[in-house]
Amino acid sequence: MNELMRRLGLRVPVIQAPMAGGISTPELVAAVSEAGGLGSLGAAYLSPAQIVEAGAAVRARTERPFAVNLFVPHPLPTVTPEEVAAATAELAPLHAELGLPAPTLPERVQEDFAAQFQAVLEVRPAAFSFAFGRLGTTERAALRESDILTVGTATSLAEAKALAADGVNAVVVQGGAAGGHRGGWMQDDLADTLALTRAVAAAVNLPVIAAGGLMDAADVRAALNAGASLVQCGTAFLRAKEAGTSAPYRAALAAADPGQTVLTRAFSGRPARGLANRVTAEVAIPLPSPLQNALTRDLRTTAARTGRAEFLSLWAGEGHARGREGTAAEVLRTLWPEGEQ
Ligand SMILES: Cc1cc2nc3c(=O)[nH]c(=O)nc-3n(C[C@H](O)[C@H](O)[C@H](O)COP(=O)(O)O)c2cc1C
């Protein structure tokens, strides 16, 4: 039991990673928190009203602490009409295979962060985590006032130091093996999870949360031995019963051999790790984030609905082949068997 566990009231030193895009359902978050870990709601793609609703849905299922996660926004990139036309033309044949017209860039490409943030304050979770950058002073003060534990994401020692200087309460250290988007904003060396955990724990006076490729009890132990206070696992929960992972995504995970992940910008314009498929192989000139994410939304939604995994973002970490089915509580027990006692 360390200070961070005590502050969050955890029995199990495991955070279920926030997984935006409907995977970290209120059911998953509540089940993990009920079982003694910390469930996190990935709220980045939710509207403010949906965030409040999802927070209430978690609370209806558990009185235990949970986290909410958002993406720090950046100024929208400027792109030329030619670049948009090229990215659109590249996706058009894939759309045609699904019977969809060529994609178009919507007017609104992302949610309003300030309004999302207000919704998080309204939900008042025990912890707020964020990726892709640093918070402003107003947000930091608001979180402090609401007594919400603040957790930033670093993929390097330099980022961890910047977050520490901002006064975050803990830092997620994301190794290169991690599934989903790279959560940093400076140079990313895709560091080994345990090596980066050791380096940050030694140099930064903050609790470290290790993430990336941690799939079983031995991995969790190793991360804690490397200096982490907690671990954050995403891929391990993808096939949990309560997760919102679509049927074709689940089938692709079950069928994938080890070593099938790639880092790709094809779906969102930002580097993310997932199972290789036709989109990661065929899309070569994505628009920068968040434009590509908006441009591929129809493709991903239709592919999920019609069972076409070759067109879906199949985010997964390098440990994906060691993932298993079961309830969230069962998955949590494979990560921390001591929790049963
Ligand atoms: C499907 C998926 C979605 C993710 N979405 C988010 C997110 O919304 N916010 C975030 O901070 N991290 C997100 N991540 C990254 C996780 O926080 C974490 O770094 C990663 O899952 C750890 O590696 P692992 O998948 O090998 O356990 C996501 C990961 C996955 C697999």
The ligand as an ORCA input file, in Angstrom:
! r2SCAN-3c Opt
* xyz 0 1
  C      -7.920      1.027    -27.271
  C      -7.073      2.001    -26.512
  C      -7.528      3.298    -26.338
  C      -6.779      4.209    -25.585
  N      -7.289      5.463    -25.365
  C      -6.639      6.297    -24.501
  C      -7.246      7.520    -24.090
  O      -8.370      7.857    -24.478
  N      -6.543      8.316    -23.246
  C      -5.306      7.981    -22.757
  O      -4.722      8.744    -21.993
  N      -4.721      6.815    -23.131
  C      -5.366      5.973    -23.970
  N      -4.779      4.764    -24.312
  C      -3.413      4.450    -23.825
  C      -3.433      3.895    -22.409
  O      -3.634      4.954    -21.492
  C      -2.125      3.182    -22.001
  O      -1.031      4.030    -22.177
  C      -1.875      1.904    -22.760
  O      -3.054      1.164    -22.926
  C      -0.846      1.069    -22.017
  O      -0.365      0.032    -22.810
  P      -1.080     -1.415    -22.943
  O      -2.203     -1.179    -23.901
  O      -0.013     -2.274    -23.469
  O      -1.579     -1.794    -21.584
  C      -5.521      3.828    -25.053
  C      -5.068      2.518    -25.254
  C      -5.821      1.602    -25.956
  C      -5.318      0.190    -26.109
*
